């Protein structure tokens, strides 16, 4: 499922090996941010662009 707003489109997944959520940029699969919560992962992803 792809979520997004006007600035960023992203997907969310759970890395079960690390027990962290991943926010993945839908336009650049190499741009991934991790967080303990989905919100934290998305915030980190937004900061990385």
DAGI-V15020 format. One record per pair of residues at least 12 apart in sequence whose C-alpha atoms are under 10 Angstrom apart, sorted by sequence separation. I is the first residue (numbers start at 1). GAP is how many residues later the second one is. D is the distance in whole Angstrom. If there is no record, write none. Layout:
i->I gap->GAP d->D
i->I gap->GAP d->D
//
This chain:
i->1 gap->12 d->9
i->10 gap->12 d->10
i->11 gap->12 d->6
i->12 gap->12 d->6
i->21 gap->12 d->8
i->22 gap->12 d->5
i->23 gap->12 d->8
i->32 gap->12 d->9
i->33 gap->12 d->5
i->10 gap->13 d->6
i->11 gap->13 d->5
i->12 gap->13 d->9
i->20 gap->13 d->10
i->21 gap->13 d->6
i->22 gap->13 d->7
i->32 gap->13 d->7
i->33 gap->13 d->9
i->9 gap->14 d->10
i->10 gap->14 d->5
i->11 gap->14 d->7
i->12 gap->14 d->10
i->20 gap->14 d->6
i->21 gap->14 d->5
i->22 gap->14 d->9
i->31 gap->14 d->8
i->33 gap->14 d->9
i->9 gap->15 d->9
i->10 gap->15 d->4
i->11 gap->15 d->6
i->19 gap->15 d->10
i->20 gap->15 d->6
i->21 gap->15 d->6
i->22 gap->15 d->9
i->23 gap->15 d->7
i->33 gap->15 d->8
i->9 gap->16 d->6
i->10 gap->16 d->5
i->18 gap->16 d->9
i->19 gap->16 d->9
i->20 gap->16 d->5
i->21 gap->16 d->6
i->22 gap->16 d->7
i->23 gap->16 d->9
i->32 gap->16 d->9
i->8 gap->17 d->7
i->9 gap->17 d->5
i->10 gap->17 d->8
i->19 gap->17 d->8
i->20 gap->17 d->7
i->21 gap->17 d->6
i->23 gap->17 d->9
i->24 gap->17 d->9
i->25 gap->17 d->9
i->31 gap->17 d->8
i->8 gap->18 d->8
i->9 gap->18 d->7
i->10 gap->18 d->9
i->11 gap->18 d->10
i->18 gap->18 d->10
i->20 gap->18 d->9
i->21 gap->18 d->9
i->22 gap->18 d->9
i->23 gap->18 d->5
i->24 gap->18 d->8
i->31 gap->18 d->9
i->8 gap->19 d->9
i->9 gap->19 d->10
i->10 gap->19 d->9
i->15 gap->19 d->9
i->21 gap->19 d->9
i->22 gap->19 d->6
i->23 gap->19 d->6
i->3 gap->20 d->10
i->12 gap->20 d->10
i->14 gap->20 d->9
i->21 gap->20 d->6
i->22 gap->20 d->8
i->23 gap->20 d->9
i->25 gap->20 d->8
i->4 gap->21 d->10
i->10 gap->21 d->10
i->11 gap->21 d->10
i->12 gap->21 d->10
i->13 gap->21 d->10
i->14 gap->21 d->10
i->20 gap->21 d->9
i->21 gap->21 d->9
i->23 gap->21 d->8
i->24 gap->21 d->8
i->25 gap->21 d->9
i->2 gap->22 d->9
i->3 gap->22 d->10
i->4 gap->22 d->9
i->10 gap->22 d->9
i->12 gap->22 d->10
i->14 gap->22 d->10
i->22 gap->22 d->10
i->23 gap->22 d->6
i->2 gap->23 d->9
i->3 gap->23 d->9
i->14 gap->23 d->10
i->22 gap->23 d->9
i->23 gap->23 d->9
i->2 gap->24 d->7
i->14 gap->24 d->9
i->25 gap->24 d->9
i->13 gap->25 d->9
i->12 gap->26 d->7
i->13 gap->28 d->10
i->12 gap->29 d->9
i->12 gap->30 d->8
i->11 gap->31 d->9
i->10 gap->32 d->8
i->8 gap->34 d->10
i->10 gap->35 d->9
i->10 gap->36 d->10
i->8 gap->37 d->9
i->9 gap->37 d->10
i->8 gap->38 d->7
i->7 gap->39 d->9
i->8 gap->41 d->9
i->7 gap->42 d->10
//
